[in-house]
Amino acid sequence: MSYSTEDIRNIAVAGHGGTGKTTFVENLLFSGDQIEKSEPVESGRSVSDFTEEEIDHKMSIHTTLSHIFWKGHKINILDTPGASDFVGEVIAAFRTAESAVMLVDSQAGVEIETLKLWRRLDKRNKPRIVFVNKMDQPRADFNTVLEDIRTKLGDDKKPFIPITIPIGAGEDFRGIIDLIHMKAYMVHAPGEKERESEIPEDMRELAQEFHEAMIEAAAVGDDELMEKYLEEEDLTVDEAIRGLTEGLVDNKLTPVFCGAALLNTGVSAILDFLNIAAPSPAGIDEIYYDDEHTENHVAIHKDDFFSAFSFKTSIDQYAGKLSYIKVVTGSLRSDVDILNTREHKKERISKIYMCQGKKLEEVDELFAGDLGIIAKIASAHTNDSFCSPEKNLYYKPLQLPQPVHSIAISASTKKDQDKLAELLQKATEEDKTLNLSYNKETHETVFSGMGELHINLVLEKIKKSTKMEIQTSTPRVAFRETMTIPADAEYTHKKQTGGHGQYARVVMKFAPLPRGEQFKFANEIKGGAISRGYMPGIEKGLLEGMEEGIVAGYPVVDVEATVIDGKEHPVDSSEMAFKLAARGALREALGKGKCTLLEPIMELHVFIDEQYLGDVLSDLSSKRGRVLGQESLGGGIMEISAEVPQSELLRYSIDLRSITSGTGSFEMNFVYYNPISGKAADDVVKQAQLLNSQE
């Protein structure tokens, strides 16, 4: 079918793990005539969960793109994972879509990941719809969950308005009532689509009450509709849809739907509503940067040069590298050249695809606002921008959280180590919340991600495909050392051999610097006791000497070194001699300067149910943490802010999962180095001595 930017709907489907997102999307596709049969997740044949890891673990790991052509529109659906380990996938989907459908479990209500994701949508001011799923489950209770939603997610300015209500619950769940059209959709036989029917007599009074509340909400944001509502106390179907659409697009109300995705009940109503009411990308503002790195704004529109950004990368065994893009301006056709502006490299586009999960569908053109795939662009990575070759711009990149769980990793042979590094690097290309680095201080390859599950799934995939033996351990922390008091030092390097000897003498003063200033070097010699040409050698010697301190062999930081006097020899002095003299002076000064260990301190934000508050605070205290604050996010969800030594957090994703029965999550980032003393310092020194003796 032909369509334009105005006809596109980009929808992110999100929510806490286990709320039924993949089943919901599967039945959207079935209801929208895109698949012949709705497959259960457990079968391994669903459109969204198709990788081996997702099938084995029966959970979503990656965001999956699919689409529905429905009543003149193209609806792109981004089905996102629910586990906090894969939050990067959700952030990319929220960045790309113009609106979101948030699923809430009819028994559990608003859970912690839903609340955190809701806050992310708040920051982006994204329109959203709620779907209360699993109304067929034993403890399902729509009214209780609706109140929970209003308490935990709501505010006075943005009401939650039911658009459908359930007919019964649990074993008595019979269907849903569409309050716009005042029609019912009853539970049907497996494999069939929903059919419209009359509202049961025992539900008509309740349905009318909810209908009137919905009509009032639809009228509130539109003066013309409000005037009619005040006069007649009702609106036509088209008028109600108009008011609800305006409220949704302006983010002034949140429509609430309900149903049982597993029974494909309640899905058709939300599909029709998304088709009519969800915002199109046309005119949506995007931020980009030009050659001068100046921030600019452009509206998504089709009448301009081509530009796009990549929101996801995957590497397919057969199709190669697949770059998922959103076209912002103009359109993209196959067999044309585009510019990757990060690499400033021209690339030839051979084929363009839409996709239905893993199934690629070749297309001739992608229009502004649309989502699709370009294949085998070697230079392309997630967050890259593309445009017509005569232009040069890049779109604002994804703001992703820092990894929170790390392991030291190695393979048993040099050949396997190289292969392992290659495969881990590929994983970081597909998932930007993964990170691979080599710590030259600890001589470890460190692999980091958003949690133990996140990392283990990557390693599981590698082990299955290669059969290699992989060793993992807790990574060593990169401690530092510094002086605490000023110290003077002088050192003479003198060595006599056959021919020219080596001679250099330096007189220096050293002083501690404020935290984070690293190193300063100054020359205060008057009278030319040391030629200026030797100063680079002195500075180089100091920097080399600072690579290993005297307390536990960690790098020295935050030191100011000043040359105040010295002596050179007309024949035996050299840059090397002064470099060695400077290292000797530094060593002497460190011995006098009461050196201490420094440890990295992390800023920690922990999200938990309030029932675990005492246990989490106690655990943070045992980890030498300093609590900065506690904030209630509503509905019994707490955020704790703290500063904690990194050495205490190496297994925190495991510890927190244990304390909170798997419900807690956290984010962290490095803030500063801080002195460490007492038993904690003694333990660091002993560990360093042990490791050095083993090398």
C-alpha positions in Angstrom: 0.0 0.0 0.0 1.1 3.6 -0.5 1.4 5.9 2.5 2.9 9.2 3.6 4.6 10.5 6.7 1.2 11.6 8.1 0.0 8.0 7.8 2.8 6.5 10.0 2.4 5.6 13.6 5.6 4.6 15.6 4.7 2.8 18.8 7.0 1.5 21.6 5.5 -1.3 23.7 7.0 -1.5 27.1 6.5 -2.5 30.7 7.8 -4.7 33.6 9.0 -8.1 32.7 6.2 -10.7 32.5 3.4 -8.3 31.7 2.8 -10.1 28.3 4.2 -7.6 25.9 5.3 -10.1 23.3 1.9 -11.9 23.4 0.2 -8.5 23.1 2.2 -7.6 20.0 1.7 -11.1 18.5 -2.1 -10.5 18.7 -1.9 -7.0 17.4 -0.2 -8.5 14.3 -2.8 -11.2 14.1 -5.7 -8.8 14.6 -4.1 -6.5 11.9 -4.0 -9.3 9.4 -0.2 -9.4 9.3 0.2 -13.1 10.4 -2.1 -16.0 9.8 -1.9 -17.4 13.4 -1.0 -16.0 16.8 1.8 -18.1 18.2 2.4 -18.5 22.0 5.8 -17.3 23.3 6.5 -20.8 24.6 6.4 -22.2 21.1 9.5 -20.3 20.0 7.6 -19.2 16.8 6.4 -15.7 17.9 7.3 -12.8 15.7 9.1 -10.8 18.4 11.1 -13.5 20.3 13.0 -15.3 17.7 16.7 -15.5 18.8 17.9 -18.8 20.3 18.6 -17.1 23.6 15.0 -15.6 23.8 13.5 -19.0 22.9 15.6 -20.9 25.4 14.9 -18.4 28.2 11.3 -17.6 27.2 12.0 -13.9 27.6 12.5 -10.8 25.4 16.2 -9.7 25.2 16.1 -7.4 22.2 13.8 -4.8 20.8 12.0 -6.2 17.8 10.5 -4.2 14.9 7.3 -5.2 13.2 4.5 -3.4 11.4 0.8 -3.4 10.6 -0.9 -1.9 7.5 -4.3 -1.0 9.0 -7.1 1.1 7.5 -4.8 3.4 5.5 -2.0 3.7 8.1 1.3 2.0 8.7 1.8 1.2 12.4 5.5 0.4 13.3 5.7 -1.5 16.6 8.8 -1.7 18.7 8.4 -4.6 21.2 10.9 -4.0 24.0 12.3 -6.2 26.8 11.0 -5.8 30.4 14.1 -6.8 32.4 16.2 -3.9 33.7 19.3 -5.5 32.3 18.1 -4.6 28.8 17.0 -1.0 29.5 19.2 0.3 26.7 16.9 -1.4 24.2 13.9 0.4 25.7 15.6 3.8 25.8 16.3 3.4 22.0 12.7 2.6 21.4 11.5 5.5 23.4 13.8 7.8 21.5 12.5 6.5 18.1 8.8 6.2 18.7 6.3 9.1 19.0 4.2 7.3 21.6 4.2 4.2 23.8 1.8 1.5 25.1 2.7 0.5 28.6 1.5 -2.9 29.8 0.5 -3.4 33.4 -0.3 -6.8 35.0 -3.9 -7.1 36.2 -2.7 -8.9 39.4 0.6 -7.2 40.2 -0.3 -3.6 39.2 2.4 -1.1 38.6 5.8 -2.7 39.2 9.2 -1.1 39.6 10.4 -1.2 36.0 7.1 0.2 34.7 7.5 3.1 37.1 11.1 3.8 36.0 10.1 3.6 32.3 7.2 5.9 32.9 9.6 8.5 34.4 11.7 8.2 31.3 8.6 8.9 29.1 7.8 11.8 31.4 11.2 13.3 30.6 10.6 13.0 26.9 7.0 14.2 27.3 5.8 11.2 25.2 2.1 10.5 24.7 1.3 7.0 26.1 -1.5 4.5 26.5 -1.9 1.9 29.3 -3.1 -1.6 28.6 -4.1 -3.6 31.7 -3.3 -7.2 30.6 -4.1 -10.7 31.9 -7.7 -9.9 33.0 -8.3 -13.7 32.8 -5.8 -14.4 35.6 -7.1 -15.6 39.0 -6.5 -12.4 41.0 -7.2 -9.9 38.2 -8.8 -6.8 39.5 -9.3 -3.9 37.1 -10.5 -1.3 39.6 -7.7 -2.0 42.0 -5.1 -1.8 39.3 -6.6 1.4 37.9 -6.3 3.0 41.3 -2.8 1.7 41.6 -2.0 3.3 38.2 -3.5 6.6 39.2 -1.6 6.6 42.6 1.8 5.5 41.3 1.9 7.1 37.8 -0.5 9.9 37.8 -0.8 13.6 38.5 -3.6 16.0 38.7 -3.0 17.5 35.3 -3.0 14.2 33.3 -5.9 11.9 34.3 -6.1 8.2 33.4 -9.3 7.6 31.4 -10.6 4.1 30.8 -11.6 3.5 27.1 -12.4 -0.1 27.6 -13.5 -1.9 30.8 -13.6 -5.7 31.5 -16.6 -7.9 31.6 -15.8 -10.0 34.6 -12.3 -11.0 35.8 -10.3 -14.2 36.4 -12.3 -17.3 35.6 -15.4 -15.1 35.0 -13.7 -12.9 32.4 -16.0 -12.8 29.4 -14.7 -9.9 27.3 -14.4 -6.1 27.2 -16.6 -3.1 26.6 -15.5 -0.4 24.1 -16.7 2.8 25.8 -16.3 4.9 22.6 -18.6 2.8 20.4 -20.5 1.2 23.4 -20.0 -2.3 22.0 -18.7 -5.4 23.6 -16.0 -7.8 22.4 -16.5 -11.2 24.0 -13.9 -14.0 24.6 -13.9 -16.2 21.5 -12.6 -19.6 20.4 -8.8 -20.0 20.2 -7.4 -18.9 16.8 -10.4 -16.6 16.0 -10.4 -12.8 15.8 -12.6 -10.6 18.0 -16.1 -9.9 17.0 -18.3 -7.0 18.0 -21.4 -7.8 20.1 -24.0 -6.1 22.3 -23.1 -5.1 25.9 -24.5 -7.7 28.4 -27.5 -6.3 30.2 -25.8 -6.7 33.6 -23.0 -4.4 32.5 -24.9 -1.6 30.8 -25.3 0.7 33.8 -21.6 0.4 34.8 -20.6 0.9 31.1 -22.7 4.1 30.9 -21.0 5.5 34.0 -17.6 4.9 32.5 -18.8 6.2 29.2 -19.9 9.5 30.7 -16.6 10.0 32.5 -14.7 9.3 29.3 -16.9 11.8 27.3 -16.3 14.5 29.9 -12.5 13.9 29.7 -12.7 14.1 25.9 -14.4 17.4 26.1 -12.2 19.1 28.6 -9.3 20.1 26.3 -11.5 21.5 23.5 -13.6 24.6 24.0 -16.0 23.7 21.2 -16.5 20.1 22.5 -16.9 21.4 26.1 -19.6 23.8 25.0 -21.5 21.0 23.4 -21.0 18.7 26.3 -22.3 21.2 28.8 -25.4 21.7 26.6 -26.2 18.1 25.7 -24.0 16.0 28.1 -22.9 13.8 25.3 -20.7 13.8 22.2 -20.8 11.8 18.9 -18.3 9.0 18.4 -16.3 11.2 16.1 -16.3 14.0 18.5 -15.2 11.7 21.4 -12.4 10.4 19.3 -11.3 13.9 18.4 -11.2 15.0 22.0 -9.4 11.9 23.2 -6.9 12.2 20.3 -6.2 15.8 21.2 -5.7 14.9 24.8 -3.4 12.0 24.0 -1.2 13.9 21.5 -0.9 16.9 23.8 -0.1 14.5 26.6 -3.0 15.9 28.8 -4.6 12.5 29.4 -3.7 8.8 29.3 -6.2 6.4 27.8 -6.5 3.1 29.6 -7.5 -0.2 27.9 -7.8 -3.7 29.2 -8.0 -7.3 28.1 -6.3 -10.6 27.9 -3.7 -10.7 25.2 -3.3 -14.5 25.5 -7.0 -14.8 24.6 -6.7 -12.1 21.9 -9.4 -10.1 23.8 -9.3 -6.4 24.1 -6.6 -6.1 21.4 -8.7 -4.9 18.4 -10.0 -1.9 20.4 -6.6 -0.6 21.2 -5.4 -1.3 17.6 -8.2 0.8 16.2 -7.5 3.6 18.7 -3.8 3.6 17.9 -4.6 3.8 14.3 -6.8 6.9 14.7 -5.4 8.7 17.8 -1.7 7.9 18.1 0.5 10.8 16.8 2.2 10.6 13.5 5.9 11.6 13.2 5.0 14.5 10.8 6.2 17.7 12.3 7.9 16.2 15.3 11.0 18.1 16.3 14.4 16.5 16.2 17.7 17.9 17.5 20.8 17.8 15.2 24.3 19.3 15.1 26.0 20.9 12.2 29.7 21.3 11.2 30.3 23.9 14.0 28.6 21.5 16.5 25.8 24.0 16.9 22.5 22.6 18.1 19.7 23.0 15.6 16.1 21.8 15.3 14.3 20.2 12.3 10.8 18.9 11.9 10.3 15.5 10.5 9.1 16.0 6.9 9.4 14.4 3.5 10.2 17.5 1.3 13.9 17.9 1.9 17.3 16.1 1.5 17.6 12.7 3.1 18.7 12.3 6.7 18.3 9.6 9.3 19.7 8.1 12.5 20.4 4.5 13.5 18.7 3.4 16.7 19.7 -0.3 16.7 22.3 -2.6 15.2 22.1 -6.4 14.8 24.4 -8.9 13.1 22.6 -11.6 11.2 24.3 -14.8 10.4 23.2 -14.6 6.7 22.2 -11.0 6.1 25.3 -9.5 7.9 25.2 -6.2 9.7 21.7 -4.7 9.9 21.3 -1.0 10.8 17.8 -0.1 12.0 17.1 3.5 11.0 14.5 6.2 11.4 14.2 8.6 8.4 13.9 12.1 9.6 13.8 14.2 6.4 13.4 13.3 2.8 13.3 9.7 1.7 15.8 6.9 1.1 15.9 4.8 -2.1 18.0 1.8 -2.9 21.1 2.1 -5.1 22.0 5.6 -3.9 25.0 7.0 -2.0 24.6 8.3 1.6 27.1 9.8 4.0 27.8 8.3 7.4 28.6 11.6 9.2 30.4 10.1 12.2 33.0 8.4 9.9 32.5 11.1 7.2 32.4 8.1 4.8 30.2 7.7 1.8 28.3 4.4 1.6 26.3 2.8 -1.2 22.8 1.6 -0.2 22.0 -1.6 -2.1 18.9 -2.8 -0.4 16.3 -1.3 2.0 14.0 -3.4 4.2 11.0 -3.3 6.4 10.8 -6.2 8.8 8.4 -8.4 10.6 10.5 -9.7 13.4 13.4 -11.6 11.8 11.6 -11.7 8.4 13.1 -9.0 6.1 10.8 -7.5 3.4 12.7 -5.6 0.6 11.2 -2.2 -0.3 12.0 0.5 -2.8 11.8 3.5 -0.5 11.5 4.7 3.1 9.8 8.0 3.8 10.4 10.6 6.5 9.2 9.3 9.8 9.3 5.6 8.8 11.5 2.9 10.3 13.4 0.3 8.3 16.7 -1.4 7.8 19.8 -0.9 5.7 22.1 -3.9 5.3 25.8 -4.5 5.1 27.0 -0.9 5.8 30.3 -1.7 7.4 30.9 1.7 9.0 27.5 1.9 10.6 26.9 1.8 14.3 24.0 2.5 16.6 23.8 6.3 17.2 25.2 7.1 13.8 23.6 9.6 11.5 23.2 9.5 7.7 22.4 12.1 5.1 22.7 13.0 1.5 26.4 13.2 0.5 26.3 17.0 0.0 25.2 17.6 3.6 26.8 17.0 7.0 24.8 16.7 10.2 24.4 14.3 13.0 21.3 13.8 15.3 21.4 13.9 19.0 22.6 10.5 20.2 20.9 8.2 22.7 21.7 9.0 26.3 22.4 5.5 27.8 23.1 4.6 31.4 26.6 3.4 32.4 27.2 -0.4 32.8 26.7 -1.5 36.4 28.2 -5.1 36.4 31.6 -6.1 35.3 33.7 -9.3 35.0 37.4 -9.9 34.1 37.3 -12.3 31.2 39.9 -14.5 29.4 40.2 -17.6 27.2 42.5 -20.5 27.7 44.7 -19.9 24.5 46.0 -16.9 22.7 44.0 -17.9 19.6 40.8 -18.2 21.6 41.6 -14.9 23.4 41.7 -13.1 20.1 38.5 -14.7 18.9 36.8 -14.0 22.2 37.7 -10.3 22.0 36.3 -10.2 18.4 33.0 -11.7 19.5 32.7 -9.5 22.6 33.4 -6.4 20.4 30.6 -7.5 18.0 28.3 -7.7 21.0 29.1 -4.1 22.0 28.2 -3.0 18.5 24.8 -4.6 18.8 24.2 -3.3 22.4 25.6 0.0 23.4 25.1 -0.6 27.1 27.8 -3.3 26.9 31.4 -2.3 27.1 34.7 -4.1 26.5 38.0 -2.6 27.7 41.5 -3.6 28.7 42.8 -2.3 32.1 46.5 -1.9 31.6 47.0 -1.3 35.4 45.4 -4.7 36.4 46.3 -6.4 33.1 42.7 -7.6 32.7 40.2 -7.6 29.9 37.0 -6.3 31.5 33.5 -6.9 30.0 30.7 -4.7 31.5 26.9 -4.6 31.2 23.7 -3.7 32.9 23.6 -6.8 35.1 24.7 -10.4 35.7 21.9 -11.7 33.4 22.9 -9.3 30.6 26.5 -10.5 30.6 25.7 -14.2 31.1 23.5 -14.2 28.0 26.3 -12.8 25.9 28.7 -15.4 27.2 26.2 -18.2 26.8 25.8 -17.3 23.1 29.5 -17.3 22.6 30.1 -20.6 24.3 27.4 -22.3 22.3 28.7 -21.0 19.0 32.5 -21.6 19.6 32.7 -24.3 22.4 35.7 -22.3 23.8 36.6 -22.4 27.4 36.1 -18.9 29.0 37.4 -17.9 32.4 35.7 -15.2 34.4 36.5 -13.5 37.7 35.7 -10.4 39.7 37.7 -7.6 38.2 40.4 -5.7 40.2 39.6 -2.2 41.2 41.8 0.6 39.8 43.0 2.2 43.0 45.3 5.2 43.0 47.9 6.6 45.4 48.8 10.2 46.3 50.8 12.4 48.7 49.1 14.0 51.6 51.8 16.5 52.6 54.4 18.5 50.7 57.9 17.1 50.4 61.3 18.2 49.1 63.7 15.8 47.3 67.0 15.9 45.5 68.6 13.1 43.6 71.8 12.6 41.7 72.0 10.0 39.0 75.6 9.2 38.3 76.9 6.2 36.3 80.4 5.8 34.9 81.1 3.4 32.1 83.5 3.1 29.3 83.2 6.3 27.1 80.6 8.8 28.1 79.0 8.4 31.5 75.6 9.5 32.9 75.1 12.4 35.2 72.2 14.5 36.3 71.2 16.1 39.5 67.7 17.6 40.3 66.4 19.5 43.3 62.6 19.5 43.5 59.6 20.2 45.6 56.4 18.2 45.5 52.9 19.0 46.8 49.5 17.3 46.8 46.9 18.7 44.4 43.1 18.9 44.7 41.4 15.7 43.8 41.1 15.2 40.0 43.8 17.6 38.9 46.1 14.7 38.1 49.6 16.3 37.6 51.2 19.7 37.2 54.9 20.3 36.3 56.8 23.6 36.7 60.3 24.9 36.2 61.5 27.5 38.7 65.2 27.3 38.0 66.9 30.7 37.8 70.4 31.0 36.3 70.4 28.1 34.0 71.6 25.3 36.4 69.8 22.9 34.1 69.3 23.6 30.4 65.7 24.0 29.2 66.3 21.2 26.7 66.4 18.7 29.6 63.0 19.7 31.1 61.0 17.3 28.8 63.1 14.5 30.0 62.5 15.4 33.7 58.7 15.6 33.1 58.7 12.3 31.2 60.6 10.7 34.1 58.1 11.9 36.6 55.2 10.7 34.6 56.8 7.3 34.1 57.6 7.1 37.8 54.0 8.0 38.8 52.8 4.8 37.0 53.7 2.8 40.1 53.3 4.1 43.7 55.1 2.9 46.8 52.0 1.9 48.9 50.6 -0.9 46.8 52.0 -0.3 43.3 49.0 1.7 42.0 49.4 4.8 39.8 50.2 8.1 41.6 47.8 11.1 40.9 47.2 14.6 42.0 50.8 15.7 42.5 52.5 19.0 41.6 56.2 18.7 40.8 58.5 21.8 40.6 62.2 21.8 39.6 64.0 24.5 41.7 67.7 23.6 41.2 70.1 21.0 39.8 73.3 20.4 38.0 74.4 19.1 34.6 77.7 17.8 33.2 78.9 19.2 29.8 79.7 15.7 28.5 77.8 13.1 30.6 74.4 14.7 30.9 71.5 13.6 28.7 67.8 13.6 28.6 67.9 10.0 29.7 70.0 10.9 32.7 67.7 13.6 33.8 64.7 11.3 33.3 66.2 8.8 35.7 67.2 11.5 38.2 63.6 12.8 38.2 62.2 9.3 38.9 64.7 9.0 41.8 63.6 12.3 43.2 59.9 11.4 42.9 60.5 8.1 44.7 62.3 10.0 47.6 59.4 12.5 47.8 56.8 9.9 47.9 58.6 8.3 50.8 58.4 11.6 52.7 55.0 12.7 51.6 52.9 10.3 53.7 51.3 8.6 50.7 47.8 7.1 50.9 45.6 5.0 48.8 42.7 6.4 46.9 39.6 4.4 45.9 37.0 5.2 43.2 33.7 6.3 44.6 30.5 5.7 42.7 27.2 7.6 42.8 24.5 5.0 43.2 20.7 5.3 42.6 18.8 2.3 43.9 15.1 1.7 43.0 13.2 -0.6 45.4 9.9 -1.4 46.9 9.6 0.3 50.2 9.3 -3.0 52.1 13.0 -3.6 51.4 14.2 -0.1 52.5 15.7 -1.2 55.8 17.5 -4.2 54.4 19.0 -2.1 51.5 20.1 0.7 53.8 21.7 -1.8 56.1 23.5 -3.4 53.2 24.8 0.0 51.9 26.1 0.8 55.4 28.0 -2.5 55.5 29.5 -1.5 52.2 30.9 1.7 53.6 28.2 3.7 51.7 27.1 7.2 52.5 23.4 7.7 51.9 22.7 11.1 50.3 18.9 10.9 50.3 15.7 8.9 50.0 12.8 9.8 47.7 9.4 8.2 47.4 8.4 7.9 43.8 4.9 7.1 44.7 3.0 3.9 45.2 5.5 2.4 47.6 8.5 2.7 45.3 11.6 4.3 46.8 14.8 5.8 45.2 17.9 5.8 47.4 20.9 7.9 46.4 24.3 7.1 47.9 28.0 7.3 47.4 29.7 3.9 47.7 33.3 2.7 47.1 33.5 0.8 43.8 35.2 -2.1 45.4 32.0 -2.8 47.4 29.8 -2.8 44.3 31.5 -5.4 42.1 28.7 -7.9 42.8 26.0 -5.4 43.8 23.6 -6.5 41.0 23.7 -10.0 42.5 23.4 -8.7 46.1 20.4 -6.4 45.3 18.6 -9.1 43.4 18.9 -11.3 46.5 17.8 -8.7 49.0 14.8 -7.6 46.9 13.7 -10.9 45.5 14.7 -9.8 42.1 12.7 -6.6 42.0 15.3 -4.0 42.7 17.4 -2.2 40.2 20.1 0.5 40.2 22.2 2.9 38.2 25.7 4.1 39.0 28.5 6.3 37.7 31.9 7.3 38.8 32.2 10.6 40.8 35.6 10.9 42.4 38.6 9.3 44.2 38.7 9.3 48.0 41.3 8.4 50.5 41.1 4.9 52.0 42.6 3.9 55.4 42.4 1.3 58.1 41.5 -2.3 57.5 40.1 -1.5 54.0 43.5 -0.1 53.0 45.4 -2.9 54.6 43.3 -5.4 52.6 44.1 -3.6 49.4 47.8 -3.7 50.1 47.7 -7.4 51.0 45.8 -8.2 47.8 48.3 -6.2 45.7 51.2 -8.0 47.3 49.6 -11.4 46.7 48.9 -10.6 43.0 52.4 -9.2 42.4 53.9 -12.4 43.9 51.9 -14.5 41.5 52.9 -12.5 38.4 
